[in-house]
Amino acid sequence: MAAFLNRVVREQFRTFKHDLPRKLWPEFVEHLRNEDEAMPVWNDATTNKLGDSIFQILKEVGFITDTKTYRLQPVQISSEVLACHL
């Protein structure tokens, strides 16, 4: 989750995108596979289910408005959280 936030969600905000397209999740998973040979290959159902969970969490914490439009929302992150190096 942290890597997805750091790489994908951050890039969407940085480039002033207004949404977080769902297709970015399987692209991210594929990118991870290319970086780490030891990463297991998940079937499509597993990848999609994990994506469902990730996007639900993003909705619950306020990064996206809902899981239909995936519209990004600005989020205030406390300095204590920002000080953590994940």
Phi, psi and omega per residue, in radians:
M1 nan -0.794 -3.111
A2 -1.080 -0.705 -3.140
A3 -1.148 -0.680 3.106
F4 -1.118 -0.768 3.085
L5 -1.065 -0.826 -3.058
N6 -1.174 -0.732 -3.060
R7 -1.544 -0.857 -2.970
V8 -1.605 -0.963 -3.090
V9 -1.112 -0.771 3.120
R10 -1.019 -0.739 -3.139
E11 -1.127 -0.653 3.104
Q12 -1.110 -0.770 3.089
F13 -1.147 -0.770 -3.090
R14 -1.054 -0.612 -3.116
T15 -1.690 0.274 3.053
F16 1.028 0.612 3.044
K17 -1.346 2.660 -3.097
H18 -1.768 -0.120 -3.136
D19 -2.459 3.014 3.141
L20 -2.207 1.439 -3.048
P21 -0.969 2.430 -3.121
R22 -1.025 -0.532 -3.119
K23 -1.103 -0.291 3.132
L24 -1.199 -0.444 3.138
W25 -1.151 -0.977 3.136
P26 -1.113 -0.531 3.069
E27 -1.127 -0.708 3.105
F28 -1.115 -0.783 3.129
V29 -1.065 -0.756 3.113
E30 -1.097 -0.708 3.090
H31 -1.051 -0.744 3.109
L32 -1.091 -0.725 3.110
R33 -1.049 -0.696 3.140
N34 -1.196 -0.508 3.132
E35 -1.397 -0.555 -3.010
D36 -2.318 1.843 -3.127
E37 -1.076 -0.456 -3.094
A38 -1.362 -0.210 3.141
M39 -1.146 2.309 -3.138
P40 -1.159 2.642 3.049
V41 -1.576 2.037 -3.134
W42 -1.598 2.584 3.034
N43 -1.297 2.934 -3.075
D44 -1.045 -0.653 -3.131
A45 -1.108 -0.732 3.122
T46 -1.162 -0.796 3.119
T47 -1.031 -0.769 -3.141
N48 -1.156 -0.712 3.140
K49 -1.137 -0.736 3.072
L50 -1.098 -0.701 3.081
G51 -1.073 -0.734 3.082
D52 -0.976 -0.791 -3.120
S53 -1.135 -0.776 -3.138
I54 -1.055 -0.837 -3.107
F55 -1.207 -0.542 3.055
Q56 -1.151 -0.743 3.093
I57 -1.092 -0.776 3.125
L58 -1.042 -0.643 3.083
K59 -1.183 -0.791 -3.079
E60 -1.127 -0.593 3.141
V61 -1.587 -0.036 2.994
G62 1.657 0.158 3.102
F63 -1.278 -0.576 3.067
I64 -2.194 2.691 -3.078
T65 -1.251 -0.683 -3.128
D66 -2.844 3.066 -3.111
T67 -1.728 0.373 3.029
K68 -1.900 -0.799 -3.109
T69 -1.743 -0.345 3.139
Y70 0.986 0.567 -3.140
R71 -1.266 2.261 -3.136
L72 -1.295 2.595 3.054
Q73 -2.243 2.449 3.040
P74 -1.082 2.470 -3.098
V75 -2.216 2.340 3.052
Q76 -1.571 2.095 -3.141
I77 -1.912 2.254 -3.063
S78 -1.146 2.664 -3.127
S79 -1.093 -0.536 3.114
E80 -1.121 -0.696 3.124
V81 -1.227 -0.746 3.132
L82 -1.096 -0.494 -3.123
A83 -1.285 -0.317 3.119
C84 -1.329 2.334 3.094
H85 -1.816 1.720 -3.093
L86 -1.369 nan nan
